[in-house]
């Protein structure tokens, strides 16, 4: 028998890595008897919300932030996983919502900096096909050049902004 469902917001506790995380969950209930109705899509959204709260609480990168780091270097999920010495689908899992451990999170944050990525690539380039490693080297060099140009610009502006405008300063 079909019945109308009503949506409501209710505090629920999800256990994420053994830790209770309370969220405001969207729940579907039967209008006649008030029984909770399982809805896979809604339950998935609630679980994602709990994972997001857990990440925020433990200062972990979000799936989008992980994807942004990978995209920055133009690497596939598999290539980044290989470079980092992780299982081939690890990055795929993280970008699709699985929660990374603290060590993996720290390494992802480190390689976000092109200087660190350059050092990491130098030590691990044998884990990538040569054409992927070569493309990554070029990309890193480009970021490092941009950083140098930006640092020069900042230094120049700092120097010029502290000069007095008069005949003795050349202005």
C-alpha positions as CSV (number, residue, x, y, z in Angstrom):
1,X,0.0,0.0,0.0
2,X,1.3,3.4,-0.9
3,X,1.1,6.3,1.5
4,X,2.3,9.9,1.6
5,X,5.6,10.6,3.2
6,X,6.4,13.7,5.2
7,X,10.0,15.2,5.4
8,X,11.3,16.6,8.6
9,X,14.6,17.5,10.1
10,X,15.7,15.5,13.1
11,X,19.0,15.3,15.1
12,X,20.6,12.0,14.4
13,X,23.9,10.5,15.5
14,X,26.1,8.8,12.9
15,X,29.2,6.9,14.0
16,X,32.1,7.9,11.8
17,X,35.3,6.0,12.5
18,X,33.9,5.1,15.9
19,X,33.2,8.7,16.8
20,X,29.6,9.9,17.3
21,X,28.8,12.8,15.0
22,X,25.4,14.5,15.5
23,X,23.8,16.2,12.4
24,X,20.5,17.6,11.5
25,X,19.3,14.8,9.2
26,X,16.5,15.0,6.7
27,X,14.1,12.1,7.5
28,X,11.1,10.8,5.6
29,X,8.2,9.5,7.7
30,X,4.9,7.9,7.0
31,X,2.1,10.4,7.3
32,X,-0.3,7.8,8.7
33,X,1.8,6.1,11.4
34,X,4.9,8.3,11.7
35,X,7.4,5.4,11.0
36,X,10.7,6.3,9.4
37,X,10.9,5.4,5.8
38,X,14.2,4.3,4.4
39,X,15.3,6.4,1.4
40,X,18.7,5.5,0.1
41,X,19.4,8.8,-1.6
42,X,18.4,10.9,1.5
43,X,20.3,8.6,3.8
44,X,23.4,9.0,1.6
45,X,23.1,12.8,1.8
46,X,22.8,12.5,5.6
47,X,25.9,10.3,5.7
48,X,27.9,12.7,3.5
49,X,26.8,15.5,5.9
50,X,28.1,13.5,8.9
51,X,31.4,12.8,7.0
52,X,31.7,16.5,6.3
53,X,31.2,17.4,10.0
54,X,33.9,14.8,10.9
55,X,36.3,16.3,8.3
56,X,35.7,19.8,9.7
57,X,36.2,18.7,13.3
58,X,39.5,16.9,12.4
59,X,40.6,19.6,9.9
60,X,40.8,17.1,7.0
61,X,40.7,18.1,3.3
62,X,37.3,17.7,1.6
63,X,36.9,15.6,-1.5
64,X,36.8,18.8,-3.6
65,X,40.0,20.1,-2.1
66,X,41.7,16.8,-2.9
67,X,40.4,17.0,-6.4
68,X,41.7,20.6,-6.7
69,X,45.2,19.5,-5.6
70,X,45.2,16.7,-8.2
71,X,43.8,18.9,-11.0
72,X,46.4,21.5,-10.2
73,X,49.1,19.1,-11.4
74,X,47.1,17.6,-14.2
75,X,47.3,14.1,-12.8
76,X,44.8,11.3,-13.1
77,X,43.5,9.7,-9.9
78,X,45.6,6.6,-10.6
79,X,48.8,8.6,-11.4
80,X,48.6,10.6,-8.2
81,X,47.9,7.4,-6.2
82,X,50.9,5.7,-7.8
83,X,53.2,8.7,-7.3
84,X,52.3,8.8,-3.6
85,X,52.8,5.0,-3.3
86,X,49.1,4.4,-2.4
87,X,46.7,1.8,-3.7
88,X,45.6,2.6,-7.3
89,X,42.0,3.6,-6.3
90,X,42.8,5.4,-3.1
91,X,42.5,9.0,-4.6
92,X,39.3,7.9,-6.3
93,X,37.8,6.8,-3.0
94,X,38.8,10.1,-1.3
95,X,37.4,12.2,-4.1
96,X,34.2,10.3,-3.8
97,X,33.7,10.8,-0.1
98,X,35.8,8.3,1.8
99,X,37.6,9.8,4.7
100,X,41.4,9.8,4.4
101,X,43.6,9.1,7.4
102,X,45.7,11.9,8.9
103,X,49.0,10.7,7.3
104,X,47.4,10.8,3.8
105,X,45.8,14.2,4.5
106,X,49.2,15.6,5.6
107,X,51.0,14.3,2.5
108,X,48.3,15.8,0.3
109,X,48.7,19.2,2.0
110,X,52.4,19.0,1.6
111,X,52.3,18.3,-2.1
112,X,49.9,21.2,-2.6
113,X,53.1,23.4,-2.5
114,X,54.9,23.0,-5.8
115,X,58.3,23.0,-4.1
116,X,57.3,20.0,-2.0
117,X,55.8,18.3,-5.1
118,X,59.0,18.9,-7.0
119,X,61.0,17.1,-4.2
120,X,58.5,14.3,-4.0
121,X,58.5,13.8,-7.8
122,X,62.3,13.7,-7.9
123,X,62.3,10.9,-5.3
124,X,59.4,9.0,-6.8
125,X,59.4,9.7,-10.6
126,X,60.1,6.0,-11.3
127,X,56.5,5.3,-10.2
128,X,55.1,7.2,-13.2
129,X,55.3,6.7,-16.9
130,X,58.1,8.9,-18.2
131,X,55.8,11.1,-20.3
132,X,53.6,11.8,-17.2
133,X,56.6,12.6,-15.1
134,X,57.9,15.0,-17.8
135,X,54.6,16.7,-18.1
136,X,54.4,17.1,-14.3
137,X,58.0,18.5,-14.1
138,X,57.0,21.2,-16.7
139,X,53.8,22.0,-14.7
140,X,55.7,22.3,-11.4
141,X,58.4,24.5,-13.1
142,X,55.6,26.8,-14.3
143,X,54.2,27.1,-10.8
144,X,57.6,27.8,-9.3
145,X,58.3,30.5,-12.0
146,X,54.9,32.1,-11.2
147,X,55.9,32.1,-7.5
148,X,59.2,33.8,-8.2
149,X,57.5,36.5,-10.4
150,X,54.9,37.0,-7.7
151,X,57.5,37.3,-5.0
152,X,59.5,39.8,-7.1
153,X,56.3,41.9,-7.6
154,X,55.5,41.9,-3.9
155,X,59.1,42.9,-3.0
156,X,59.1,45.6,-5.6
157,X,55.8,47.0,-4.5
158,X,57.0,46.9,-0.9
159,X,60.2,48.7,-1.8
160,X,58.5,51.4,-3.9
161,X,55.7,52.0,-1.4
162,X,58.1,52.9,1.3
163,X,60.0,55.5,-0.8
164,X,59.2,59.2,-0.3
165,X,58.2,60.9,-3.5
166,X,60.7,63.7,-3.8
167,X,63.7,64.7,-5.9
168,X,66.2,62.7,-3.8
169,X,64.4,59.4,-4.3
170,X,64.1,59.8,-8.1
171,X,60.3,60.2,-8.0
